[in-house]
Amino acid sequence: MNFIFLGPPGAGKGTQAKYLADKYGFKHISTGDILREAVKNKTSLGIKAKEYMERGELVPDHIMIGLIEEVLPEDNFILDGFPRTVEQAKALEDMLSRRSIKLDKVILFEVSDETVVERLSGRRSCPSCGAVYHIKYNPPKSDEKCDYCGTKLIQREDDKEEVILKRLEVYKKQTEPLVEYYNKKGLLFKIDADNDIDEISRSLDNLVNNG
């Protein structure tokens, strides 16, 4: 089966994609992870993308489309973070059609703005080993230091509240039209992402196991 995870930043798409990848063997394709790696390694793509990401804006379509075409497998994948616009969705449709790949379901993670701000603004990351924490839900054992390597934790630029609010604004303007786009195609399924992690995982299990 091939899925798209749709929803605002902080909805839990990445966490649940990793859950399905571990349990069922899905290939998790996270555009956020791919882009952050490119920024860290200062690739030509990363340099171009960095200014958009730090402002909470979407990376331009032509960059994202080319990136996805390079990494998309033939089957059993979850696209997390792509498409983000109707134009990207149409480009993906063309890409899948050319390669005879079927898209099975688009899963919408519905979540309140307040939950998104709380989840994202509380995140802290280790710049050395990449471990991720949350000051409320998953704090480090030692204040502001990584449990694994002792490096001082940082708050990513796109996890600061003013950038989160900008990201939500961009999402509502450019990505929410995808909800109607995929609903008309009969591919859209909704999950209450304000629920706790285990409840969301159970909802996803039902979608996977019921075809």
Buried (B, 14 or more C-beta within 10 A) or exposed (E): BBBBBBBBBBBBBBBBBBBBBEEBEBBBBBBBBBBBBBBEEEEEBBEBBBEBBBBBBBBEBEBBBEBBEEEBEEEBBBBBBBBBBBEBBEBBEEBBEEEEBEBBBBBBBBBEBEBBBBBBBBBBBBBEEBBBBBBEEEBBEEEBBBBEEEBEBEBBEBBBEEBBBBBBEBBEEBBBEBBEBBBEEEBBBBBEBBBEEEEBBEBBBEBBEEE
